[in-house]
Amino acid sequence: MIRWFLLSFLFLAGCASTVSYDYDTTASFADRQSFSFLSPTQQATTLDSRRIRAAIIQELTNKGLIETATDADLLIAYQVEDARRLESSGFSFGFGIGGSRSLFGISTAPPAREVKEGRLVVEIVDPARNEVIWRAMSRRNLSPDLTPAKRSARISEIVKEMFQNFPPADTR
C-alpha cells in the first residue's frame, strides 16, 4: 500500500506543470504574422540573454511567425525575475511529556537556507494597444554549474515549454 502511494506521489509530482500562463481573452492571436523584440535597456547583452532570445525566435518561427524590425504584429519582452525561497534539509526531532494539568514539549527545526533563483518571464505585447496580451512564467531554474552547451539546451527546453500553448485557443 505504501509503495503504491509513493509511486503515485512521484508520478503526480513529475506531471506538475513547470510553466504558468495568462492571456487576454479578448485579444485575437489568429491574424498575427510578425514579431519583434522590445528594445532592452542600455545594458550589455548577457550570454543567457542571447540564448533566451535565440530560443524565443526559434519557437515563434516554428509557429509560423516572422521576425521583423518594424511594424510587427507582436512585441516580445522577456526578463529573468529574482525569486527567493527557503529550502530545508534533514529532519526535525521532538518529544513531549504531559500529565493531567501540564504539558511540556521540545523540538528542533530542520536546517534551512535561503535560495536565490531566477525565473524566466516572457510577455507578448499588442503594439496597437500597448498592452500585454500573453504572459508565461517558467518555474524551472538554471543551475550555475551547467556547461555552455547544456545551458543553451536547458534554455531552449524551458522556452519550448513556455510556448507550448501559444497561441492560446480562441476563447471569444
Contacts in CASP RR format, 6 or more apart in sequence:
PFRMAT RR
TARGET T0000
AUTHOR 0000-0000-0000
METHOD contacts of the structure
MODEL  1
MIRWFLLSFLFLAGCASTVSYDYDTTASFADRQSFSFLSPTQQATTLDSR
RIRAAIIQELTNKGLIETATDADLLIAYQVEDARRLESSGFSFGFGIGGS
RSLFGISTAPPAREVKEGRLVVEIVDPARNEVIWRAMSRRNLSPDLTPAK
RSARISEIVKEMFQNFPPADTR
17 139 0 8 1.000
18 138 0 8 1.000
18 139 0 8 1.000
18 140 0 8 1.000
18 158 0 8 1.000
18 161 0 8 1.000
19 136 0 8 1.000
19 137 0 8 1.000
19 138 0 8 1.000
19 139 0 8 1.000
19 161 0 8 1.000
19 162 0 8 1.000
19 164 0 8 1.000
20 136 0 8 1.000
20 137 0 8 1.000
20 139 0 8 1.000
21 134 0 8 1.000
21 135 0 8 1.000
21 136 0 8 1.000
21 165 0 8 1.000
21 168 0 8 1.000
22 134 0 8 1.000
22 135 0 8 1.000
22 136 0 8 1.000
23 133 0 8 1.000
23 134 0 8 1.000
23 135 0 8 1.000
23 168 0 8 1.000
24 126 0 8 1.000
24 131 0 8 1.000
24 132 0 8 1.000
24 133 0 8 1.000
24 134 0 8 1.000
25 171 0 8 1.000
25 172 0 8 1.000
26 172 0 8 1.000
27 126 0 8 1.000
27 133 0 8 1.000
27 134 0 8 1.000
28 170 0 8 1.000
28 172 0 8 1.000
29 133 0 8 1.000
29 134 0 8 1.000
29 166 0 8 1.000
29 167 0 8 1.000
29 168 0 8 1.000
29 170 0 8 1.000
30 167 0 8 1.000
30 170 0 8 1.000
31 73 0 8 1.000
32 65 0 8 1.000
32 73 0 8 1.000
32 74 0 8 1.000
32 167 0 8 1.000
33 64 0 8 1.000
33 65 0 8 1.000
33 66 0 8 1.000
33 73 0 8 1.000
34 65 0 8 1.000
34 66 0 8 1.000
34 67 0 8 1.000
34 68 0 8 1.000
34 71 0 8 1.000
34 72 0 8 1.000
34 73 0 8 1.000
34 74 0 8 1.000
35 60 0 8 1.000
35 65 0 8 1.000
35 66 0 8 1.000
35 67 0 8 1.000
35 68 0 8 1.000
35 72 0 8 1.000
35 73 0 8 1.000
35 74 0 8 1.000
35 75 0 8 1.000
35 76 0 8 1.000
35 124 0 8 1.000
36 67 0 8 1.000
36 68 0 8 1.000
36 69 0 8 1.000
36 70 0 8 1.000
36 72 0 8 1.000
36 74 0 8 1.000
36 75 0 8 1.000
36 76 0 8 1.000
37 53 0 8 1.000
37 75 0 8 1.000
37 76 0 8 1.000
37 77 0 8 1.000
38 75 0 8 1.000
38 76 0 8 1.000
38 77 0 8 1.000
38 125 0 8 1.000
40 49 0 8 1.000
47 148 0 8 1.000
48 80 0 8 1.000
48 142 0 8 1.000
48 151 0 8 1.000
48 155 0 8 1.000
51 151 0 8 1.000
51 152 0 8 1.000
51 155 0 8 1.000
51 156 0 8 1.000
52 78 0 8 1.000
52 80 0 8 1.000
52 120 0 8 1.000
52 155 0 8 1.000
52 159 0 8 1.000
53 78 0 8 1.000
55 155 0 8 1.000
55 156 0 8 1.000
55 158 0 8 1.000
55 159 0 8 1.000
55 160 0 8 1.000
56 76 0 8 1.000
56 78 0 8 1.000
56 122 0 8 1.000
56 159 0 8 1.000
56 163 0 8 1.000
57 67 0 8 1.000
58 156 0 8 1.000
58 159 0 8 1.000
59 159 0 8 1.000
59 160 0 8 1.000
59 162 0 8 1.000
59 163 0 8 1.000
59 166 0 8 1.000
60 67 0 8 1.000
60 76 0 8 1.000
60 163 0 8 1.000
61 67 0 8 1.000
63 163 0 8 1.000
63 166 0 8 1.000
63 167 0 8 1.000
65 73 0 8 1.000
65 74 0 8 1.000
72 127 0 8 1.000
73 127 0 8 1.000
74 124 0 8 1.000
74 125 0 8 1.000
74 126 0 8 1.000
74 127 0 8 1.000
75 124 0 8 1.000
75 125 0 8 1.000
75 126 0 8 1.000
75 127 0 8 1.000
76 122 0 8 1.000
76 123 0 8 1.000
76 124 0 8 1.000
76 125 0 8 1.000
77 122 0 8 1.000
77 123 0 8 1.000
77 124 0 8 1.000
77 125 0 8 1.000
78 120 0 8 1.000
78 121 0 8 1.000
78 122 0 8 1.000
78 123 0 8 1.000
79 120 0 8 1.000
79 121 0 8 1.000
80 118 0 8 1.000
80 119 0 8 1.000
80 120 0 8 1.000
80 121 0 8 1.000
81 118 0 8 1.000
81 119 0 8 1.000
81 121 0 8 1.000
81 137 0 8 1.000
82 116 0 8 1.000
82 117 0 8 1.000
82 118 0 8 1.000
83 116 0 8 1.000
83 117 0 8 1.000
83 118 0 8 1.000
83 119 0 8 1.000
84 114 0 8 1.000
84 115 0 8 1.000
84 116 0 8 1.000
84 117 0 8 1.000
85 114 0 8 1.000
85 115 0 8 1.000
85 117 0 8 1.000
86 112 0 8 1.000
86 113 0 8 1.000
86 114 0 8 1.000
86 115 0 8 1.000
87 112 0 8 1.000
87 113 0 8 1.000
87 114 0 8 1.000
87 115 0 8 1.000
88 110 0 8 1.000
88 111 0 8 1.000
88 112 0 8 1.000
88 113 0 8 1.000
89 110 0 8 1.000
89 111 0 8 1.000
90 110 0 8 1.000
90 111 0 8 1.000
91 110 0 8 1.000
92 107 0 8 1.000
92 108 0 8 1.000
92 109 0 8 1.000
92 110 0 8 1.000
93 107 0 8 1.000
93 108 0 8 1.000
94 105 0 8 1.000
94 106 0 8 1.000
94 107 0 8 1.000
94 108 0 8 1.000
95 105 0 8 1.000
95 106 0 8 1.000
95 107 0 8 1.000
96 103 0 8 1.000
96 104 0 8 1.000
96 105 0 8 1.000
96 106 0 8 1.000
97 103 0 8 1.000
97 104 0 8 1.000
97 105 0 8 1.000
98 104 0 8 1.000
117 141 0 8 1.000
118 141 0 8 1.000
118 142 0 8 1.000
119 137 0 8 1.000
119 138 0 8 1.000
119 139 0 8 1.000
119 141 0 8 1.000
120 137 0 8 1.000
120 138 0 8 1.000
120 155 0 8 1.000
120 158 0 8 1.000
120 159 0 8 1.000
120 162 0 8 1.000
121 135 0 8 1.000
121 136 0 8 1.000
121 137 0 8 1.000
121 138 0 8 1.000
122 135 0 8 1.000
122 136 0 8 1.000
122 137 0 8 1.000
122 159 0 8 1.000
122 162 0 8 1.000
122 163 0 8 1.000
123 132 0 8 1.000
123 134 0 8 1.000
123 135 0 8 1.000
124 132 0 8 1.000
124 133 0 8 1.000
124 134 0 8 1.000
124 135 0 8 1.000
124 166 0 8 1.000
125 131 0 8 1.000
125 132 0 8 1.000
125 133 0 8 1.000
126 133 0 8 1.000
134 166 0 8 1.000
134 167 0 8 1.000
134 168 0 8 1.000
136 162 0 8 1.000
136 163 0 8 1.000
136 166 0 8 1.000
138 158 0 8 1.000
138 161 0 8 1.000
138 162 0 8 1.000
140 154 0 8 1.000
140 158 0 8 1.000
140 161 0 8 1.000
142 151 0 8 1.000
142 154 0 8 1.000
142 155 0 8 1.000
146 154 0 8 1.000
END
